[in-house]
């Protein structure tokens, strides 16, 4: 009987630890395709007229911040509609084009990795790989800027493009370093 009671107690402790996880609703910016819409004249944050944009959506997140925010930028995103003619099942350009993204917090700052090894742009997406990555970089910046508003310390960010073979080698030059300032006053 005692082993059963101990197992039950251990299960209750584990369940209570899982339910004690903090869940936070945050805005996550995503690079979105506007294919299947009439929004082909949208002026993007990259300075180009594209059939794409960077928009935010609220997400309930848990885990290590800011890394989970970076990971969430690649979340599947079917855009809700009230028009039966809009049949697009996926709008997130990173998902559509097979680009992976990950964030890792180190002592030097946040490393954001774009993996373009499986990059393949569907025919219905009228964008170049470079345009897609530029939009994704804007999404990263905007997501981190929002996250940093209540922070007191700046966040150093290193963007790296990985998995670029010889045909995609030019994408590596989009890697960069930038700092996102905190918005809260420092003590």
N, C-alpha and C positions, 0 to 999 in steps of 0.2 A: 504494500500500500504506500509506503514512503517513497519509492521511486516514482510512482504515478503522481503523487502529490508534488514532488519536486519538478517533474516534467511539466505539470500543469502550471506551477508557479513560474517556471522559466518561460513558458509560452506566454503567460500574461505580461511578464516583464518585457519580453520582446515585442509584443503587440503594443504595449503602451509607449515604448520607445519609438516605434514606427509612427504612431499617431501624434507624437510630439514634434514632428517635423514642421518647420516653418514654411508656409506657402505664401508667396508674395505675388501680387498682380503687378506686372510691369509692362511698359510698351516695348515691343521688339519691332525694329524696322526690317523690312524684307525687300529684296529686289524682285519686282513683280512684272510679269509679261502682261501686256494689254491685248495680246492676240485674241481674236474673236470679238473685239469691241471696235467702236469707232474712234477710240482715243489715240489715234496714231500721230497726233500733233503735240503730245505732251512734251513740254520742255523739262528735261531732267536736270538733276543737280550736277550733271557732268558737262552741261553747256550744249548738249546736242538735242535735237528733236528726235525722239525715239518712240517706238510703240512699247514703252516700258516706263516704270516709275519706281520710286522707293516710298513705301507707305508703312505706317506702323499699325500694329494690332495688339490688343491687350492679351497677355498670356499669364496664366497662373504658374509660377515657377518655384522650384525648390532645388537646392543643391548649392554648389560653390559658385558664388558670384565674383567676378563677372564672366567666368568661363561658360556657365550655362546659358548666359545671354548670347554669347557668340554662337554656341551650338544651335540655339533656337532660331537663328537667322535662316537656317536651312529647313525649317519645318514645312511639311506639306501644307499647301494653302489653296483649297478650292474656294473661289470667290462666290459668296452667296448671290443669288439673282432672283429677280421677279419676272424675268423674260425667258420663256421656254426656248427661244432661239439661241440663247447663250449656253453652249454645251461644253465649255472648257472645264476639264476636270482638275487641272493643276495650273497654277499661275506663278509659283515661286521659281524664279529662273535657276537657282542653284539646284533644285530638285529636278526640274525639266532637263537641265543640261549635264547632269551627273557630276557637279562640282561639290566636293566635300569641304567642310569648314570645321575648324576646331580651335579652341582657345586653351592656353595653358598659362597660368600665373606663375612667374618665377621671381626670384629676388630682384631682377632687373626690370620687371614689369610684365605686361601681358604679351604673349606671343600668339598671333592669329595666323593660322595656316590655311591657305586655300590649296586643296589638292585637285589638280586639273588632269590627272592621269586618265580618268574615264570621261573626260569632256567630250560631249557629242551634242551639237545644237540641232534640235528638231527643225524640220523644214518650215513649220508654221511660225517659228520664232525668227523674225527678220532682224537679227542682231549679230554682231561679231563677238568672238570670245573676249576681246579686249573691252568692248562696251559692257558686256555682262559683268566682267570682273570690276570695272569701274563702278557700276551700280552697286555691286556687292560691297565694295570698299565704302561707298557712301552709307550703305545700310549699317556697316560696322561702326563707322564714326558716329552716326546719329544715335544708334543704340547705346554706345558707350558714353556719349555726351549726356544723354538723359540719365543714365546710371550714375554718372559723376556729379550731378547737380548737388546732392546732399553730402558729398565727400569733401574732406578738408585737404587731402593731398592729391597732387596731380597723378595721372596714370600714364606711364610710358608704354607705348604700343609699338610692337614690331610686327609688320605685315610681311608674310613670306608666301611666295607662290611655289608650290612643290609639284612634282610629277610632270613637269613640262619637258616632253621629249624634244627632239630637234625641230619638229614642225610647230611646236608651241613655245619654243625657247624665248621668243620675244615677250611672252607674258610674264616672265620672271622679273622684268624691269618695272613691273607695277608694284613690286615689293617696296615698302617704305617704312620710315620711322616717323611717329608723331606723338604728341603729348595731348592728353585730354585733361584740361584743368578741372579741379574741383570747384564747386560753386559755393560751398559753405565757408564761412570765415574760419581762418585757422586760429587756434588758441595761442 
